[in-house]
Amino acid sequence: MDIDEKNRIETKKIRDLQESFNNSLRILESHIAESITNKEKLDSIKKDLKEANEKFIEAERFLDDLKVNIENITIE
């Protein structure tokens, strides 16, 4: 193998490594973007669940008050 051929082989290896690195970087960027999107979705779900829980507690209090009112009604 002469020096020229060796240089071409090394250059090809370097290009292949660079391409592989670039592909890995694109995949990583995609996963990061997906993680950010998932975090935003989870935050939104958490907020919705908190609001639903507050409404449920309010409804539960209303039903408890209604029950007390019904129990306190005297039949005349």
KANOR-V274421 format. One record per residue. PHI is phi in whole degrees, 0 to 359 (* if undefined). PSI is psi in radians with two decimals (999 if undefined). OMEGA is omega in whole degrees, 0 to 359 (NA if undefined). Layout:
PHI|PSI|OMEGA, PHI|PSI|OMEGA
//
This chain:
*|2.23|179, 271|3.01|185, 296|-0.68|180, 299|-0.79|180, 295|-0.71|178, 298|-0.75|179, 297|-0.69|179, 295|-0.72|179, 296|-0.78|179, 296|-0.71|178, 297|-0.74|178, 297|-0.74|178, 299|-0.73|180, 295|-0.76|178, 298|-0.75|179, 298|-0.75|178, 297|-0.74|179, 296|-0.74|179, 295|-0.75|178, 298|-0.75|178, 298|-0.80|179, 298|-0.71|177, 296|-0.75|178, 298|-0.69|179, 295|-0.73|178, 297|-0.74|179, 297|-0.77|179, 300|-0.80|178, 300|-0.71|179, 297|-0.75|180, 293|-0.66|178, 296|-0.80|179, 299|-0.72|179, 296|-0.70|179, 296|-0.72|179, 296|-0.77|178, 298|-0.77|179, 297|-0.68|178, 297|-0.75|179, 297|-0.71|178, 296|-0.75|179, 296|-0.71|177, 298|-0.70|179, 294|-0.77|178, 297|-0.74|179, 300|-0.77|179, 297|-0.79|179, 298|-0.73|179, 295|-0.67|178, 296|-0.78|178, 297|-0.75|179, 297|-0.69|179, 296|-0.73|178, 298|-0.72|178, 294|-0.67|178, 297|-0.78|179, 298|-0.73|178, 298|-0.76|179, 295|-0.67|179, 296|-0.74|177, 297|-0.75|179, 300|-0.79|179, 295|-0.67|177, 297|-0.77|178, 297|-0.74|179, 298|-0.74|179, 299|-0.79|179, 298|-0.77|179, 299|-0.73|179, 295|-0.72|180, 293|-0.49|182, 271|-0.12|178, 288|2.23|177, 257|2.40|179, 275|2.16|183, 259|999|NA
//
